[in-house]
Each structure stands twice: as structure tokens, then as C-alpha cells.
Amino acid sequence: MHSALVATREMKKTALAPRDELRAFRDLVRSLTDDATSALAELQMWCQDAEQLERCYLVHHYLDYMKRLCEGRV
């Protein structure tokens, strides 16, 4: 077990080309944005008044923009 932990710590990350690193980052942000949008949709069901609902719509707009930015559609 100890040798496996040491081997894991000693593993070196292979360096990605800057373009590939950016693509991986965009994919990660897009995935997180999708998850956040889903969570927000669930929260909207619990909104008690118009102000809370308006804030949810605003956050949804920001998340949608982030997703489109990551997909190159902005």
C-alpha cells in the first residue's frame, strides 16, 4: 500500500500544449456550468417570491453566457 501511495505521489503530469490545456479548462468549466444550471433549476422550484425568482433568472443568464463562451458561440 505504501509503495502505491509513493508511486502515485511521484507520478509526473505530462505537460499539455497550451491549446490543449485551454481546451481541457473550457471543457471543465462547461461541465461545471451544466451542473450548476441543473442545480439552479431545482432551486427555482423553491423560490418564494418574485425577487428570488428574478435572481435565479439572472444567475441562469450568467451561466448560459459562460457555457456559450466555452463553446465558442459568443
Sequence and secondary structure as in RCSB ss.txt:
>XXXX:A:sequence
MHSALVATREMKKTALAPRDELRAFRDLVRSLTDDATSALAELQMWCQDAEQLERCYLVHHYLDYMKRLCEGRV
>XXXX:A:secstr
 HHHHHHHHH       HHHHHHHHHHHHHHHHHHHHHHHHHHHTT  SHHHHHHHHHHHHHHHHHHHHHTT  
